[in-house]
Amino acid sequence: MDGPHERHARSVSRSRTPTRFAYAQPRQRRKHRETLKDCCKKIVAFMCTQVGVGALLIGYTVIGAVVFTHLERRGNNTETIDVEAFRNSTVKKLFLVVMKNNILDRSGFNQDMNKVLKVHQDQVSQIFKHGYDERPVEEIWTFPAALMFCLSIITMVGYGNMVPKTFEGKILTMVYAIFGLPLYILYFRNMGTIFAGCFKWTYRRLYECSTEKDENRKKIIVPSTACLWVIFAYILTGAIMFSEWEHWDFLDSTYFCVTSLCKIGFGDLVPGADVNASNHGNQTKIVINFLYMLLGLGLIAMCYNLMREEIRVKLKEMNEDFNQCLEDTKIRFLACCKRCRKRDLEYEDY
């Protein structure tokens, strides 16, 4: 028989053992949850920074390019087969027209030929309106091309030279645009702030080096002309670059750069869309066009921020000048009224 002390010790040990194991696991889980929450908070805080927004935009376009490439290459594209069938059918119809009409019946021959060619033209034009350019899907939906396609969606440029053909691709395009547009707006604001700060610092250093130091000097504001010169130089660089690569004339290259940076994007001129050019060269042009557009939109945001700051300063100065003008007018008006009143009193005394 065990004594009372031994039974008490065993009961205490049994009561402590489950308690120790029961509370160890929830504490460990709670610790993992807190660690996960801290990591998520740090990631969200980094994504909200200026560098994080740029990285998030690039990552968003890369992920979108991978998904769109996979979906569109996997889709069943029958445009090449349809064009070949239209061509063969037209050749057969033309042969029947030749066999039907006599060589002396020139008017009937021309009439039947025009009908057949008109039908063929309508059929082929409908396919070309949907983005067919005589290339297989593997050459159209490359990773650089899909990257440029994603950028054209979220920046609202929309060249239109590449369009999704599959059902999944069209649904994904709508969802991708809905979440991508706010991300681009955030990128536009943050990159404009970064570029504006860098350009402002450079302009102030150049201004201080070129002028004498003055303790009473006002705050230096970057003029709008400097911003316009930066945009003009950037457009000129792009125009020369695309003119040499694509063999466009200088007006077409400038037209492409301006319409792209203004987010118009007609799609009549797109780098890397030449069917006869080598595929490797086209992909390089598309990647450089992607970087050109990404940097150019940041410069547009920079000029917007700097010009807005100058406009605020000008409006403040105009407000001060206007208030001063009103005060001077008020003083002159009161002085004139006082003189008139004094003159009337003198006439009454006379």
VOPAGU-2260 file (C-alpha; in pm, 1 decimal, decimal comma):
REM VOPAGU-2260
SITE   aa  ch    i         X         Y         Z
SITE  MET   A    0       0,0       0,0       0,0
SITE  ASP   A    1     129,7     345,2     -94,6
SITE  GLY   A    2     141,7     611,2     164,6
SITE  PRO   A    3     -55,6     935,5     142,2
SITE  HIS   A    4     253,9    1134,9      48,2
SITE  GLU   A    5     335,8     906,6    -246,6
SITE  ARG   A    6     -22,7     917,1    -377,0
SITE  HIS   A    7     -22,4    1295,3    -352,5
SITE  ALA   A    8     308,6    1319,3    -542,3
SITE  ARG   A    9     178,4    1093,0    -825,1
SITE  SER   A   10    -143,7    1292,8    -849,4
SITE  VAL   A   11      53,1    1619,3    -867,8
SITE  SER   A   12     284,7    1478,7   -1138,0
SITE  ARG   A   13     -12,8    1354,4   -1343,4
SITE  SER   A   14    -188,4    1689,0   -1311,0
SITE  ARG   A   15     122,3    1885,0   -1420,8
SITE  THR   A   16     215,3    1669,7   -1715,9
SITE  PRO   A   17     -92,5    1736,6   -1935,3
SITE  THR   A   18     -86,5    2104,2   -1843,6
SITE  ARG   A   19     273,0    2139,1   -1965,1
SITE  PHE   A   20     201,5    1976,7   -2300,9
SITE  ALA   A   21    -137,4    2143,4   -2336,5
SITE  TYR   A   22       4,3    2498,4   -2318,2
SITE  ALA   A   23     330,7    2442,6   -2503,4
SITE  GLN   A   24     167,9    2390,1   -2843,6
SITE  PRO   A   25     -61,6    2698,9   -2840,1
SITE  ARG   A   26     231,1    2918,3   -2736,4
SITE  GLN   A   27     438,4    2784,1   -3024,1
SITE  ARG   A   28     151,6    2840,9   -3266,6
SITE  ARG   A   29     101,4    3189,1   -3133,6
SITE  LYS   A   30     469,2    3260,9   -3181,7
SITE  HIS   A   31     456,7    3139,7   -3542,7
SITE  ARG   A   32     150,2    3352,8   -3608,5
SITE  GLU   A   33     317,0    3662,1   -3468,0
SITE  THR   A   34     626,3    3595,6   -3678,5
SITE  LEU   A   35     411,9    3553,2   -3988,5
SITE  LYS   A   36     222,1    3874,1   -3910,4
SITE  ASP   A   37     548,7    4065,0   -3868,1
SITE  CYS   A   38     678,0    3934,2   -4201,1
SITE  CYS   A   39     354,5    4030,6   -4374,7
SITE  LYS   A   40     368,3    4379,9   -4220,2
SITE  LYS   A   41     726,9    4426,2   -4335,6
SITE  ILE   A   42     641,9    4310,1   -4687,4
SITE  VAL   A   43     342,7    4541,9   -4707,8
SITE  ALA   A   44     549,8    4831,2   -4570,3
SITE  PHE   A   45     820,5    4766,0   -4831,7
SITE  MET   A   46     564,9    4745,4   -5111,8
SITE  CYS   A   47     428,5    5083,7   -5007,1
SITE  THR   A   48     770,3    5246,8   -5040,2
SITE  GLN   A   49     882,7    5412,4   -5361,8
SITE  VAL   A   50    1124,6    5133,1   -5448,9
SITE  GLY   A   51     873,0    4865,9   -5354,8
SITE  VAL   A   52     604,9    5007,3   -5583,9
SITE  GLY   A   53     841,8    4992,9   -5882,1
SITE  ALA   A   54     941,7    4637,0   -5796,6
SITE  LEU   A   55     576,3    4543,0   -5751,1
SITE  LEU   A   56     485,8    4685,6   -6093,1
SITE  ILE   A   57     768,4    4499,1   -6266,4
SITE  GLY   A   58     678,8    4178,2   -6083,9
SITE  TYR   A   59     313,1    4223,5   -6178,0
SITE  THR   A   60     400,0    4261,5   -6547,0
SITE  VAL   A   61     638,8    3963,6   -6539,1
SITE  ILE   A   62     377,9    3737,6   -6379,5
SITE  GLY   A   63     116,3    3856,9   -6626,3
SITE  ALA   A   64     350,7    3793,8   -6920,1
SITE  VAL   A   65     416,7    3437,3   -6805,8
SITE  VAL   A   66      45,9    3362,4   -6760,5
SITE  PHE   A   67     -63,1    3521,2   -7089,9
SITE  THR   A   68     212,6    3339,2   -7280,1
SITE  HIS   A   69     103,5    3007,6   -7133,9
SITE  LEU   A   70    -267,3    3063,7   -7203,5
SITE  GLU   A   71    -237,2    3196,9   -7557,7
SITE  ARG   A   72      15,5    2936,0   -7670,6
SITE  ARG   A   73    -203,2    2660,7   -7533,1
SITE  GLY   A   74    -513,2    2792,2   -7711,0
SITE  ASN   A   75    -641,8    2644,2   -8033,8
SITE  ASN   A   76    -567,4    2912,4   -8294,7
SITE  THR   A   77    -713,1    2824,7   -8635,3
SITE  GLU   A   78    -645,6    3155,4   -8814,0
SITE  THR   A   79    -353,0    3020,1   -9016,9
SITE  ILE   A   80    -561,8    2719,4   -9125,7
SITE  ASP   A   81    -855,8    2945,3   -9213,2
SITE  VAL   A   82    -640,5    3175,1   -9426,9
SITE  GLU   A   83    -494,8    2875,7   -9611,1
SITE  ALA   A   84    -846,7    2739,9   -9670,7
SITE  PHE   A   85    -965,7    3079,0   -9800,3
SITE  ARG   A   86    -669,6    3096,6  -10033,5
SITE  ASN   A   87    -727,2    2749,2  -10175,8
SITE  SER   A   88   -1098,6    2812,3  -10215,4
SITE  THR   A   89   -1032,2    3137,3  -10399,8
SITE  VAL   A   90    -788,4    2968,6  -10637,7
SITE  LYS   A   91   -1048,5    2703,5  -10722,7
SITE  LYS   A   92   -1317,0    2966,2  -10780,2
SITE  LEU   A   93   -1085,0    3164,4  -11006,8
SITE  PHE   A   94   -1009,3    2851,0  -11205,4
SITE  LEU   A   95   -1382,4    2789,6  -11249,0
SITE  VAL   A   96   -1430,4    3148,1  -11365,5
SITE  VAL   A   97   -1155,6    3102,7  -11625,1
SITE  MET   A   98   -1310,2    2777,7  -11745,1
SITE  LYS   A   99   -1659,0    2926,9  -11755,5
SITE  ASN   A  100   -1598,2    3248,2  -11946,0
SITE  ASN   A  101   -1480,6    3281,4  -12302,8
SITE  ILE   A  102   -1169,0    3485,1  -12359,6
SITE  LEU   A  103   -1365,1    3718,3  -12584,2
SITE  ASP   A  104   -1624,0    3786,6  -12311,5
SITE  ARG   A  105   -1399,0    4026,8  -12123,8
SITE  SER   A  106   -1675,2    4205,2  -11931,0
SITE  GLY   A  107   -1825,8    3882,2  -11791,5
SITE  PHE   A  108   -1481,6    3754,4  -11700,6
SITE  ASN   A  109   -1393,3    4074,1  -11512,6
SITE  GLN   A  110   -1728,2    4076,7  -11334,5
SITE  ASP   A  111   -1695,6    3717,6  -11208,6
SITE  MET   A  112   -1331,5    3771,5  -11110,3
SITE  ASN   A  113   -1418,3    4083,3  -10910,1
SITE  LYS   A  114   -1689,5    3897,3  -10720,5
SITE  VAL   A  115   -1453,7    3616,0  -10622,2
SITE  LEU   A  116   -1173,0    3854,4  -10521,6
SITE  LYS   A  117   -1413,9    4074,7  -10324,3
SITE  VAL   A  118   -1531,2    3776,2  -10118,0
SITE  HIS   A  119   -1170,1    3671,9  -10055,1
SITE  GLN   A  120   -1076,9    4026,0   -9954,4
SITE  ASP   A  121   -1362,2    4047,6   -9703,0
SITE  GLN   A  122   -1274,9    3711,4   -9549,3
SITE  VAL   A  123    -906,1    3791,3   -9508,4
SITE  SER   A  124    -965,6    4147,5   -9383,3
SITE  GLN   A  125   -1189,2    4017,3   -9104,7
SITE  ILE   A  126    -909,8    3789,3   -8985,3
SITE  PHE   A  127    -651,5    4069,1   -9001,6
SITE  LYS   A  128    -878,9    4292,5   -8794,5
SITE  HIS   A  129    -854,8    4037,9   -8514,1
SITE  GLY   A  130    -474,9    4062,6   -8501,8
SITE  TYR   A  131    -358,4    3806,3   -8759,7
SITE  ASP   A  132     -14,0    3891,5   -8902,7
SITE  GLU   A  133      93,2    3568,8   -9078,2
SITE  ARG   A  134     302,9    3451,2   -8784,7
SITE  PRO   A  135     243,8    3142,1   -8573,3
SITE  VAL   A  136     130,9    3180,3   -8213,1
SITE  GLU   A  137     475,4    3082,2   -8078,2
SITE  GLU   A  138     635,4    3379,9   -8254,2
SITE  ILE   A  139     362,5    3625,7   -8156,5
SITE  TRP   A  140     328,6    3538,7   -7787,3
SITE  THR   A  141     691,2    3543,4   -7681,5
SITE  PHE   A  142     781,8    3654,2   -7329,8
SITE  PRO   A  143     904,2    4006,2   -7429,8
SITE  ALA   A  144     594,3    4059,6   -7645,1
SITE  ALA   A  145     367,6    3947,1   -7360,9
SITE  LEU   A  146     560,5    4178,9   -7127,4
SITE  MET   A  147     489,0    4471,6   -7357,5
SITE  PHE   A  148     125,8    4360,5   -7384,8
SITE  CYS   A  149      86,2    4366,8   -7004,0
SITE  LEU   A  150     247,3    4710,2   -6983,8
SITE  SER   A  151      13,3    4843,0   -7252,9
SITE  ILE   A  152    -282,9    4720,0   -7044,7
SITE  ILE   A  153    -194,2    4874,0   -6710,7
SITE  THR   A  154     -66,3    5201,7   -6862,9
SITE  MET   A  155    -379,5    5236,2   -7079,9
SITE  VAL   A  156    -171,2    5270,0   -7398,3
SITE  GLY   A  157    -329,5    4973,1   -7574,7
SITE  TYR   A  158    -142,6    4943,2   -7905,1
SITE  GLY   A  159    -383,1    4679,2   -8035,0
SITE  ASN   A  160    -125,4    4483,3   -8233,8
SITE  MET   A  161    -159,4    4193,3   -7986,0
SITE  VAL   A  162    -495,1    4077,2   -7855,5
SITE  PRO   A  163    -591,9    3765,1   -7659,2
SITE  LYS   A  164    -775,0    3503,8   -7866,2
SITE  THR   A  165    -865,0    3248,5   -7599,9
SITE  PHE   A  166   -1161,4    3270,6   -7363,9
SITE  GLU   A  167    -934,7    3249,8   -7058,5
SITE  GLY   A  168    -706,7    3520,7   -7200,2
SITE  LYS   A  169    -994,1    3765,5   -7246,4
SITE  ILE   A  170   -1123,1    3707,2   -6892,9
SITE  LEU   A  171    -772,2    3745,4   -6752,3
SITE  THR   A  172    -721,9    4070,5   -6946,8
SITE  MET   A  173   -1022,9    4228,8   -6777,2
SITE  VAL   A  174    -916,5    4113,7   -6430,5
SITE  TYR   A  175    -554,5    4211,6   -6497,5
SITE  ALA   A  176    -657,6    4563,5   -6599,9
SITE  ILE   A  177    -882,3    4613,0   -6294,6
SITE  PHE   A  178    -599,8    4537,3   -6050,3
SITE  GLY   A  179    -322,4    4682,3   -6265,8
SITE  LEU   A  180    -457,9    5033,0   -6315,5
SITE  PRO   A  181    -444,4    5132,2   -5944,0
SITE  LEU   A  182     -94,8    4986,4   -5925,5
SITE  TYR   A  183      16,9    5196,8   -6221,8
SITE  ILE   A  184    -135,6    5512,0   -6068,6
SITE  LEU   A  185      60,1    5443,0   -5749,8
SITE  TYR   A  186     376,2    5387,7   -5956,0
SITE  PHE   A  187     309,7    5710,1   -6147,8
SITE  ARG   A  188     290,6    5913,5   -5828,7
SITE  ASN   A  189     587,3    5752,3   -5652,5
SITE  MET   A  190     822,7    5753,7   -5951,5
SITE  GLY   A  191     725,9    6112,5   -6021,5
SITE  THR   A  192     827,8    6200,7   -5666,2
SITE  ILE   A  193    1161,9    6015,6   -5696,2
SITE  PHE   A  194    1255,4    6163,2   -6033,2
SITE  ALA   A  195    1137,6    6508,9   -5928,3
SITE  GLY   A  196    1356,4    6497,9   -5616,8
SITE  CYS   A  197    1662,4    6385,0   -5814,1
SITE  PHE   A  198    1611,7    6641,7   -6089,2
SITE  LYS   A  199    1543,9    6918,7   -5837,1
SITE  TRP   A  200    1863,4    6834,4   -5647,5
SITE  THR   A  201    2067,0    6836,4   -5970,4
SITE  TYR   A  202    1914,1    7163,2   -6087,7
SITE  ARG   A  203    1981,2    7334,0   -5754,1
SITE  ARG   A  204    2344,0    7223,5   -5752,2
SITE  LEU   A  205    2395,1    7352,0   -6106,7
SITE  TYR   A  206    2217,1    7674,7   -6021,7
SITE  GLU   A  207    2426,6    7732,3   -5709,2
SITE  CYS   A  208    2747,7    7664,7   -5900,5
SITE  SER   A  209    2657,6    7908,7   -6177,9
SITE  THR   A  210    2542,2    8198,4   -5954,6
SITE  GLU   A  211    2684,0    8389,3   -5662,6
SITE  LYS   A  212    2580,2    8290,7   -5312,3
SITE  ASP   A  213    2311,2    8505,1   -5157,5
SITE  GLU   A  214    2186,3    8457,4   -4801,9
SITE  ASN   A  215    1852,2    8625,2   -4877,8
SITE  ARG   A  216    1786,7    8413,4   -5186,2
SITE  LYS   A  217    1441,6    8262,9   -5214,2
SITE  LYS   A  218    1361,0    7897,5   -5260,3
SITE  ILE   A  219    1480,5    7764,0   -5594,5
SITE  ILE   A  220    1200,7    7632,1   -5814,4
SITE  VAL   A  221    1266,3    7423,0   -6123,8
SITE  PRO   A  222    1117,1    7613,8   -6419,4
SITE  SER   A  223     873,3    7453,4   -6660,0
SITE  THR   A  224    1109,8    7515,3   -6950,0
SITE  ALA   A  225    1365,3    7278,1   -6794,5
SITE  CYS   A  226    1100,4    7005,7   -6770,9
SITE  LEU   A  227     997,8    7060,8   -7131,4
SITE  TRP   A  228    1360,7    7038,3   -7243,1
SITE  VAL   A  229    1397,7    6704,9   -7062,7
SITE  ILE   A  230    1087,7    6562,8   -7233,9
SITE  PHE   A  231    1201,1    6701,5   -7569,2
SITE  ALA   A  232    1544,9    6539,5   -7531,5
SITE  TYR   A  233    1389,1    6208,0   -7430,0
SITE  ILE   A  234    1152,4    6209,2   -7728,7
SITE  LEU   A  235    1438,2    6303,3   -7961,2
SITE  THR   A  236    1649,2    6014,4   -7830,0
SITE  GLY   A  237    1367,0    5767,5   -7882,1
SITE  ALA   A  238    1291,1    5903,1   -8228,9
SITE  ILE   A  239    1651,8    5859,1   -8342,2
SITE  MET   A  240    1673,4    5512,9   -8186,4
SITE  PHE   A  241    1353,0    5376,2   -8341,0
SITE  SER   A  242    1428,5    5542,3   -8673,6
SITE  GLU   A  243    1756,1    5351,5   -8698,2
SITE  TRP   A  244    1610,9    5018,3   -8582,1
SITE  GLU   A  245    1278,1    5010,7   -8762,5
SITE  HIS   A  246    1387,4    5210,4   -9070,0
SITE  TRP   A  247    1107,4    5458,6   -9010,7
SITE  ASP   A  248    1142,4    5818,4   -9114,7
SITE  PHE   A  249    1206,5    6072,0   -8842,0
SITE  LEU   A  250     848,1    6199,9   -8840,1
SITE  ASP   A  251     703,0    5850,9   -8785,7
SITE  SER   A  252     950,0    5779,5   -8505,0
SITE  THR   A  253     865,9    6106,4   -8331,6
SITE  TYR   A  254     496,5    6037,8   -8385,7
SITE  PHE   A  255     531,4    5695,4   -8221,6
SITE  CYS   A  256     720,9    5831,0   -7919,4
SITE  VAL   A  257     475,6    6114,8   -7857,6
SITE  THR   A  258     163,1    5899,7   -7894,8
SITE  SER   A  259     310,9    5631,1   -7669,0
SITE  LEU   A  260     420,4    5867,2   -7392,2
SITE  CYS   A  261      84,8    6046,9   -7410,2
SITE  LYS   A  262     -81,8    5704,1   -7371,4
SITE  ILE   A  263    -272,1    5732,6   -7699,9
SITE  GLY   A  264    -122,8    5422,5   -7864,5
SITE  PHE   A  265    -293,7    5398,6   -8204,5
SITE  GLY   A  266    -100,8    5080,2   -8284,8
SITE  ASP   A  267     -21,7    5169,6   -8645,2
SITE  LEU   A  268     349,2    5182,2   -8559,8
SITE  VAL   A  269     487,7    4930,6   -8309,4
SITE  PRO   A  270     855,0    4828,5   -8270,6
SITE  GLY   A  271     927,2    4462,3   -8333,6
SITE  ALA   A  272     612,7    4406,2   -8540,7
SITE  ASP   A  273     797,3    4358,3   -8870,6
SITE  VAL   A  274     724,6    4008,1   -8997,9
SITE  ASN   A  275    1031,3    3998,4   -9222,5
SITE  ALA   A  276    1275,8    4091,0   -8944,7
SITE  SER   A  277    1460,9    3831,5   -8741,1
SITE  ASN   A  278    1282,8    3706,7   -8431,7
SITE  HIS   A  279    1580,8    3768,5   -8202,7
SITE  GLY   A  280    1610,4    4129,0   -8315,7
SITE  ASN   A  281    1239,6    4187,8   -8267,0
SITE  GLN   A  282    1247,3    4058,3   -7908,9
SITE  THR   A  283    1537,5    4288,5   -7823,2
SITE  LYS   A  284    1348,0    4586,1   -7962,8
SITE  ILE   A  285    1038,9    4495,7   -7763,8
SITE  VAL   A  286    1237,0    4474,7   -7438,4
SITE  ILE   A  287    1403,4    4811,3   -7501,9
SITE  ASN   A  288    1065,2    4959,3   -7592,2
SITE  PHE   A  289     933,4    4826,5   -7260,1
SITE  LEU   A  290    1213,9    5000,6   -7069,7
SITE  TYR   A  291    1173,9    5316,6   -7277,5
SITE  MET   A  292     804,6    5334,3   -7196,8
SITE  LEU   A  293     853,9    5257,6   -6826,4
SITE  LEU   A  294    1120,5    5526,3   -6784,5
SITE  GLY   A  295     938,5    5774,9   -7006,8
SITE  LEU   A  296     616,0    5753,7   -6808,0
SITE  GLY   A  297     820,3    5817,5   -6493,8
SITE  LEU   A  298     967,6    6129,8   -6656,0
SITE  ILE   A  299     619,1    6248,0   -6748,8
SITE  ALA   A  300     519,5    6207,8   -6383,3
SITE  MET   A  301     833,9    6400,2   -6279,4
SITE  CYS   A  302     747,7    6691,9   -6507,8
SITE  TYR   A  303     392,4    6687,6   -6378,8
SITE  ASN   A  304     511,3    6719,4   -6016,7
SITE  LEU   A  305     768,0    6991,1   -6091,7
SITE  MET   A  306     533,7    7196,9   -6306,1
SITE  ARG   A  307     261,6    7163,6   -6042,8
SITE  GLU   A  308     501,8    7300,0   -5781,6
SITE  GLU   A  309     589,1    7596,0   -6003,7
SITE  ILE   A  310     222,7    7665,1   -6073,0
SITE  ARG   A  311     151,2    7665,6   -5699,4
SITE  VAL   A  312     428,7    7918,7   -5641,1
SITE  LYS   A  313     308,8    8135,2   -5929,6
SITE  LEU   A  314     -49,9    8122,9   -5805,1
SITE  LYS   A  315      66,2    8216,9   -5456,2
SITE  GLU   A  316     259,0    8513,1   -5595,4
SITE  MET   A  317     -38,9    8615,3   -5808,3
SITE  ASN   A  318    -262,6    8596,9   -5501,2
SITE  GLU   A  319     -23,8    8815,5   -5304,4
SITE  ASP   A  320       1,8    9064,8   -5591,5
SITE  PHE   A  321    -374,6    9068,6   -5630,5
SITE  ASN   A  322    -428,7    9130,6   -5257,5
SITE  GLN   A  323    -167,6    9406,0   -5266,0
SITE  CYS   A  324    -338,4    9560,1   -5567,2
SITE  LEU   A  325    -672,7    9551,0   -5387,3
SITE  GLU   A  326    -518,0    9710,9   -5080,2
SITE  ASP   A  327    -358,5    9987,9   -5287,3
SITE  THR   A  328    -686,5   10045,5   -5471,3
SITE  LYS   A  329    -871,5   10062,2   -5141,6
SITE  ILE   A  330    -625,2   10315,1   -4997,8
SITE  ARG   A  331    -643,3   10531,4   -5309,2
SITE  PHE   A  332   -1021,2   10513,6   -5314,4
SITE  LEU   A  333   -1044,1   10618,7   -4948,9
SITE  ALA   A  334    -796,3   10900,6   -5008,0
SITE  CYS   A  335    -996,2   11019,1   -5307,9
SITE  CYS   A  336   -1318,9   11009,5   -5104,5
SITE  LYS   A  337   -1151,5   11207,1   -4825,5
SITE  ARG   A  338   -1033,8   11474,5   -5069,6
SITE  CYS   A  339   -1376,8   11501,2   -5225,2
SITE  ARG   A  340   -1539,1   11535,3   -4884,6
SITE  LYS   A  341   -1289,6   11801,7   -4782,2
SITE  ARG   A  342   -1355,5   11991,7   -5104,7
SITE  ASP   A  343   -1730,2   11980,3   -5044,1
SITE  LEU   A  344   -1684,5   12120,6   -4695,1
SITE  GLU   A  345   -1475,7   12405,8   -4829,8
SITE  TYR   A  346   -1748,7   12490,0   -5083,7
SITE  GLU   A  347   -2009,3   12489,4   -4807,1
SITE  ASP   A  348   -1800,3   12728,3   -4594,2
SITE  TYR   A  349   -1753,3   12956,9   -4892,0
